[in-house]
């Protein structure tokens, strides 16, 4: 482990119980250990985290072992797993953010987790995301592959919930369906909302594209305005569009380009630009609402002195193009719309 990472792990170990209370809220303290189901904050008792001990070596504070799987690690691993962070730089950023909290804020965070969250609130969204699971080998991965999306780099903001609540109407009983849960985040990476796509557990139906046979298979909660579902860390170049599947389809041919899904035309038009952004690819949906969002975002980008480039699909959107024409044809169609220097930088031929 690099020196700066080892020092960060030691700082976290001195706050081991606070870290566990914040990120492993499904567990509880038992003597010198914090007991929980696994590193993803599942309720249970098979994983234990040592809360006190030396700074390094056997029995060090902050070290954990899962007796059911034999997995082990430190508090940085816990932060990465519970926040669905794959890039170690993002894990470090989250750990430093936690360590910057004043001590009373840890207690406030604990109280928030122990009290009911208002329905549809950002806190409710954060809890839903924390209760969900990574997408590999789940119905979410199957759903995306059936829509032609086979490349899934940096998709930690997507998770799977096997029994997500769905209420058809205020006066009707609540149902449960499997769902893809997407974290909506602000520029600092804080979860402000969640988007749910309920899925058909009985297989892929081309008429519904794998979504559950219900009236509203997509719903969002929390604070969405200005925020987005993000794939990759934005620096100077990024792409922004409406749908999650649309942006993931584009990532199949531009896997290294950071992308943002605004979830609707109105929210796409209002997306907040990162301070370092210099060029924005506006991913247009081929309908009147998409044209309106594209025009507003184009004007906002120019006003902020950001170079704006429109990417247009042949059909309704880029997922429709991917399913109809395939990856190679989509790559060629997108390539001619890119700024030349970005072809070499972001497109793997």
C-alpha positions in Angstrom: 0.0 0.0 0.0 1.5 3.5 -0.9 2.6 5.6 2.0 -0.2 8.1 1.8 -2.8 5.4 1.6 -1.3 3.6 4.6 -1.4 6.8 6.6 -5.1 7.3 5.6 -5.9 3.8 6.7 -4.2 4.4 10.1 -6.2 7.6 10.5 -9.4 5.7 9.8 -8.4 3.0 12.2 -8.2 5.5 15.1 -11.9 6.3 14.3 -12.8 2.6 13.6 -16.1 2.6 15.6 -17.3 5.9 14.0 -16.4 4.5 10.5 -18.4 1.3 11.3 -21.4 3.2 12.6 -21.4 5.4 9.5 -20.8 2.8 6.8 -21.8 -0.5 8.4 -25.0 0.8 10.0 -26.7 -2.7 9.8 -24.3 -4.0 12.4 -23.6 -3.4 16.1 -20.8 -3.3 18.6 -20.0 -6.5 20.5 -17.1 -6.1 22.9 -14.0 -5.1 20.9 -15.6 -5.9 17.5 -18.2 -4.5 15.2 -20.4 -7.4 13.9 -22.2 -7.2 10.5 -23.2 -9.6 7.7 -20.7 -8.6 5.1 -18.7 -5.7 3.6 -21.8 -4.5 1.7 -23.5 -3.7 5.0 -25.9 -6.7 4.9 -27.4 -7.5 8.3 -25.8 -10.5 10.0 -22.9 -11.6 12.2 -20.4 -13.3 9.9 -18.1 -10.3 9.4 -16.2 -8.7 12.3 -14.2 -5.5 12.4 -11.7 -5.0 15.2 -12.3 -1.6 16.9 -9.2 -1.4 19.1 -5.6 -2.6 18.9 -2.2 -1.7 17.5 -1.9 0.6 14.5 -0.4 -2.2 12.3 0.2 -5.9 12.4 -1.9 -8.8 13.6 -5.0 -7.7 15.5 -4.7 -4.1 14.3 -7.7 -1.8 14.8 -9.8 -1.4 11.6 -8.9 -4.8 10.2 -11.9 -7.0 9.3 -12.5 -10.6 8.4 -15.6 -12.3 6.9 -15.8 -15.7 8.5 -18.3 -16.9 5.9 -16.1 -16.2 2.8 -12.6 -15.8 4.3 -12.3 -12.3 2.8 -10.4 -9.7 4.8 -9.2 -6.1 4.5 -9.2 -2.7 6.1 -11.6 0.3 6.5 -10.7 1.6 3.1 -12.2 -1.6 1.6 -15.4 -1.1 3.6 -15.8 2.5 2.3 -15.2 1.4 -1.2 -17.7 -1.4 -1.0 -20.5 0.4 0.8 -20.2 3.5 -1.4 -19.8 1.4 -4.6 -16.5 3.1 -5.5 -14.1 1.2 -7.8 -11.4 3.8 -8.3 -9.0 4.1 -5.4 -8.8 7.8 -5.9 -12.6 8.1 -5.3 -12.2 5.9 -2.2 -9.5 8.2 -0.8 -11.7 11.3 -1.5 -14.6 9.8 0.4 -12.4 8.7 3.3 -10.9 12.2 3.6 -14.4 13.7 3.4 -15.5 11.5 6.3 -12.4 12.3 8.4 -13.1 16.0 7.8 -16.5 15.8 9.6 -16.6 17.4 13.1 -17.1 14.7 15.7 -20.7 15.6 16.4 -21.6 15.0 12.8 -20.8 11.3 13.2 -23.5 11.2 15.9 -26.0 13.1 13.8 -25.4 10.7 10.9 -26.1 7.8 13.3 -29.3 9.4 14.5 -30.4 9.9 11.0 -29.9 6.2 10.2 -31.9 5.2 13.3 -34.9 7.4 12.6 -37.4 6.9 9.7 -36.5 8.9 6.6 -39.2 11.0 4.9 -40.6 9.1 1.8 -38.9 10.3 -1.4 -36.2 12.3 0.5 -32.4 12.2 -0.3 -31.9 10.3 3.0 -34.4 7.7 1.9 -32.6 7.5 -1.5 -29.3 7.0 0.3 -30.7 4.2 2.4 -32.3 2.4 -0.6 -28.9 2.5 -2.4 -27.1 1.2 0.7 -29.5 -1.7 0.9 -28.9 -2.7 -2.7 -26.2 -5.0 -4.1 -23.5 -4.6 -6.8 -24.8 -5.5 -10.2 -22.4 -8.3 -11.4 -24.2 -11.6 -11.9 -27.6 -10.1 -11.1 -30.8 -9.4 -13.1 -29.5 -5.8 -13.7 -26.5 -7.1 -15.6 -28.7 -9.5 -17.6 -31.1 -6.6 -18.4 -28.4 -4.3 -19.6 -26.8 -7.1 -21.8 -30.2 -7.8 -23.3 -30.3 -4.2 -24.4 -26.9 -4.6 -26.1 -24.8 -3.0 -23.3 -21.9 -5.4 -22.7 -19.3 -3.0 -21.5 -19.9 -1.9 -17.9 -16.8 0.1 -16.7 -17.2 2.4 -13.7 -20.8 1.5 -13.0 -20.6 1.6 -9.2 -23.5 4.1 -9.2 -25.8 1.2 -10.3 -27.0 -1.4 -8.0 -29.6 -4.2 -7.8 -32.5 -4.5 -5.3 -34.3 -7.9 -5.5 -37.5 -6.7 -3.8 -37.9 -2.9 -4.3 -41.3 -1.4 -3.3 -43.6 -0.2 -6.0 -47.0 1.5 -5.3 -49.2 1.6 -8.4 -51.4 4.3 -6.9 -51.9 6.0 -3.5 -55.0 3.8 -2.7 -53.5 0.5 -4.0 -51.4 -2.0 -2.1 -47.7 -1.9 -2.4 -46.0 -4.5 -4.7 -42.4 -5.6 -4.8 -40.4 -6.1 -8.0 -36.6 -6.5 -8.7 -35.1 -3.1 -9.7 -32.0 -1.4 -11.0 -31.1 1.4 -8.5 -29.1 4.3 -9.8 -27.5 6.8 -7.4 -28.0 10.4 -8.3 -25.1 12.5 -7.1 -24.0 16.1 -6.9 -20.6 17.4 -8.0 -19.0 16.3 -4.7 -20.2 12.7 -5.1 -22.9 12.9 -2.4 -26.0 10.9 -3.1 -28.9 13.3 -3.5 -31.5 11.0 -5.0 -32.1 7.6 -6.6 -33.6 6.4 -9.8 -35.5 3.0 -9.9 -36.1 0.9 -13.0 -38.3 -2.1 -12.1 -37.4 -5.2 -14.0 -39.2 -8.2 -15.3 -38.0 -11.3 -13.3 -39.5 -13.6 -16.0 -37.0 -12.8 -18.7 -36.5 -10.2 -21.5 -39.7 -9.1 -23.4 -38.8 -7.1 -26.5 -42.0 -5.1 -26.2 -41.0 -3.8 -22.7 -37.2 -4.1 -23.2 -36.9 -6.0 -20.0 -38.8 -3.6 -17.8 -41.4 -4.9 -15.4 -45.0 -5.0 -16.8 -46.3 -2.2 -14.6 -47.7 1.3 -15.4 -44.6 3.3 -14.3 -41.5 1.1 -14.5 -39.2 4.1 -13.9 -39.4 6.5 -11.0 -37.0 8.9 -9.3 -36.8 10.2 -5.7 -34.8 12.8 -3.9 -33.2 16.0 -5.2 -32.5 15.6 -8.9 -32.3 19.2 -10.2 -28.7 19.9 -11.4 -27.5 16.5 -10.4 -27.0 13.3 -12.4 -26.2 9.6 -12.5 -22.4 9.6 -13.2 -20.1 7.2 -14.9 -16.5 8.1 -14.5 -14.8 11.1 -12.9 -15.3 14.3 -15.0 -12.2 16.3 -15.7 -12.0 18.4 -18.9 -14.2 16.5 -21.3 -17.6 14.7 -20.6 -20.8 13.7 -22.2 -24.3 14.3 -20.9 -27.7 12.9 -22.0 -31.0 11.8 -20.7 -31.3 8.1 -20.0 -29.1 5.6 -18.2 -29.3 3.1 -21.0 -28.5 5.8 -23.6 -25.3 6.8 -21.9 -24.2 3.2 -21.2 -24.7 2.5 -24.9 -22.4 5.3 -25.8 -19.9 4.1 -23.2 -19.7 0.8 -25.2 -17.8 2.7 -27.9 -16.4 5.5 -25.7 -15.4 3.5 -22.5 -13.0 6.2 -21.2 -15.2 9.2 -21.6 -16.9 10.3 -18.3 -20.7 10.6 -18.7 -23.7 12.0 -16.9 -27.4 10.9 -17.2 -29.8 13.6 -16.3 -32.8 11.1 -16.3 -35.2 13.5 -18.2 -35.0 16.2 -20.8 -35.9 18.9 -18.2 -33.2 17.7 -15.7 -30.6 17.3 -18.5 -31.2 21.0 -19.5 -30.5 22.0 -15.9 -27.4 19.9 -15.2 -24.7 21.6 -13.2 -21.3 21.8 -15.0 -18.1 20.7 -13.1 -15.7 23.6 -12.7 -13.0 21.8 -14.7 -15.2 21.0 -17.7 -13.9 22.5 -21.1 -15.8 20.4 -23.6 -19.3 18.9 -23.3 -20.8 16.4 -25.7 -24.6 16.8 -25.6 -26.2 13.4 -26.3 -29.5 14.2 -28.0 -32.6 12.1 -27.9 -34.4 12.2 -31.2 -37.7 13.8 -30.1 -39.0 17.3 -29.5 -38.2 17.2 -25.7 -34.6 16.1 -26.6 -34.3 18.9 -29.1 -35.4 21.4 -26.4 -33.0 20.1 -23.8 -30.2 20.1 -26.3 -30.8 23.8 -27.3 -30.9 24.9 -23.6 -27.8 23.0 -22.6 -25.9 24.2 -25.7 -26.6 27.9 -24.8 -25.7 27.3 -21.2 -22.4 25.7 -22.1 -21.5 28.5 -24.4 -22.4 31.1 -21.8 -20.0 29.2 -19.4 -17.3 29.2 -22.1 -17.5 25.4 -22.5 -17.2 24.0 -26.0 -20.5 22.2 -26.8 -20.7 19.4 -29.4 -24.0 17.6 -30.2 -24.0 13.8 -30.7 -27.1 12.7 -32.6 -28.5 9.1 -33.0 -29.9 7.7 -36.2 -33.0 6.4 -34.4 -34.8 7.4 -31.2 -31.7 7.3 -29.1 -28.2 5.6 -29.0 -29.5 2.5 -27.3 -32.0 2.0 -30.2 -29.0 2.4 -32.5 -26.9 -0.1 -30.6 -29.6 -2.7 -30.6 -30.5 -2.2 -34.3 -27.0 -1.7 -35.9 -24.5 -3.2 -33.4 -21.4 -1.9 -31.7 -19.2 -1.5 -34.8 -21.8 0.6 -36.7 -22.4 2.7 -33.6 -18.7 3.3 -33.2 -18.4 4.5 -36.8 -21.5 6.7 -36.5 -20.2 8.4 -33.3 -16.6 8.7 -34.5 -17.4 11.1 -37.2 -19.2 13.4 -34.7 -16.3 13.7 -32.3 -13.6 16.3 -32.2 -10.6 14.6 -33.8 -8.4 14.8 -30.8 -11.0 13.0 -28.7 -11.2 10.0 -31.1 -7.6 9.0 -30.1 -8.2 9.9 -26.5 -11.5 8.2 -25.8 -12.3 5.7 -28.6 -10.6 2.3 -28.4 -10.5 1.0 -32.0 
